[in-house]
Structures are given as structure tokens and as C-alpha cells.
């Protein structure tokens, strides 16, 4: 386990991490294989269109998993993440040629004696895709 960030040096509102993830259709196929979620809305345009979707969608859990990674890296150890919750608010449509960029900003939302709550802003094309995205990190 690496050294935890210094709790006394943190202030509510501090941006502790920022990252952009470029998703491609290849990313979705790889995630489908790793997760076992082979729903064709994640890789076939015709199926996505047939159920009224604007295109092939990234898996929600893929988006959620990527969004927490900058916090894990900042915390220095994944075991320090003790709670993580989100609300899925908007899908990420992955274009077959240009893909999709998912942007994550992690800010200190609350300080506690034993750690912090990190609030995530997760966007695609300028729109929030994960609402109330919060990560509790144990730092004591």
C-alpha cells in the first residue's frame, strides 16, 4: 500500500484528478468479453436503432468503472475506496468512426476525520452522464 494523500492539506473544492477516456467500438467489445455483457446494443447499430437508441451505447458499468479510476490513482490504493455510488443520467453513444470521449473531474466534496468524499463530474459531449457520482475514500 502506498502513502495516502495528506488529509490535512485538502480543502473542499480542490480538484484532485482529471482525466479523459477515449472509447471506441473496440473498447466496447473488449469490455463485453471481460464482463460477459454481450447485449448487442453495445456493438450493433441495427439492434440499437431497432430499440429506439441513438446509436451503440457504452456499457454503463464501463463508464462507471472508468470514472473512478482517477480517484483510485490519487488515493494510491484501491482498498482506500470504501464506497462508490452513481446515478446513470444519460447514455454515452460511441460513434463507429470517432468513438466517444468521457471526461472526469474529481473534486473534494466533503472532509471527515478519517477520509474524504470525492465528487465526480462525468461528461460526454458537455453533458453529464453520471449524476450524484460520489466516492468515499478512507485516508486515516
N, C-alpha and C positions, 0 to 999 in steps of 0.2 A: 504494500500500500504506500503510495507516495504522500507527501506532505499536503495536508488540506489547506485551502486558501485561508488567510488570516481573517477571522470573523470581525476583529476589532477595526480592520481597515475598510470595511464595507459600509456603504450608505444606501438607503432606499433610493432607487432610481439609477444606480450605477449600471451601465451596460457591461456585462461580464463576458459576453461572447456574441459573435455574429457570424453567420455562415450562409452561403447559398449553395444549394444542391441542384445539379443539372440531372433531371430524369429523362431517360429515353425509353423507347419501347423495349430495348434490350434490358434495361433496368427492371422493367415490369415482369418480363419473362423470367429473369433470374430470381426475382422475389417470389414469383409464383412457385417456382421449383423449390425454393428454400422453405416457404411457408405452407405449401400444399394447397394454396388457394388458386385454383385454376378456373375461376369464373371467367368466361370469355369476354365479359365487359372490360377486362383488364388487358386484352390483347387483340380483340377483333372489332373493327369498326362496324361491320354489318350487324353484329349482335348488339353492340352499344346503341346503334341507331334504332334497331328494332324494339328496344325497350324505352325509347324516348330520351336517351342521353345525348349530350352534345358531342361526344366522342369517347374514345377509350380513356378510362379513368385510372389514375394511380390507386393502388390499394390504400385504404385509409390507415391501416396499421403500418404500412411502409412510410407514409408521411409522418405519422406519429413517432415512429422509431427514429427517423432522420432528425426530427425536430429536437429530440432530447440529447442528441449526440454532442452538441457544443457544450452543454451543461456537464455531461459526463467527463468530457475532456478537461474542462475548467476545474471540476471537483477533484480530479486526479485519481479517482477510483469509482467504478460503477456501484460498489456497495454503499457509497455515501448517499446515493439516490434512494430515499426511503418511501417516496410517494410520487406518483405522476398521473395527472388526470387532464383530459381534454374533452372538448365537445366538438364534434365534426360539424362544421358550418357550411362548407362549400367544397365541391369536388375539385381535384386537380386533373385537368384534361391534358393528356400527353399527346401532342401532335406527332404524327409519324415521321416528319422530317425535322422539325425544330425542337421537339421534346417539350419540356416544361422546367422552368426554374422555380424552386421553392426557397424562399428567403426566411431565415430565422434570426430574430434578435432576442437575446436573453438579458433581462434586467432584474436586479434585486427588487422584489416586491414587498418583502417583509423580513425583518430581522427578529431572531429569537435567541434565547440563551444558548441553545445547542446547535443552531444552524440558521438556514435561510429558506425563504420561499422565493423561487425564481419564476418570474412571469415571462412567458414566451409570446412573442408576436410572430405568427407564421403566416406568410402571404404567398400568393401566386397571382401574377399579373396585377399586383397592387391591391388585391382583395384578401381579406382574412380567410384562411381555410381551417384553422383550428381556433375555436373560441375557448375562453377560460382555461387556457393551457398553463398549468402550474406544476412546478417541480419542487418538492421539498428535499433539501439537501442537509444531511447531518454533518456538522463541522466540528463539534466539540471533541 
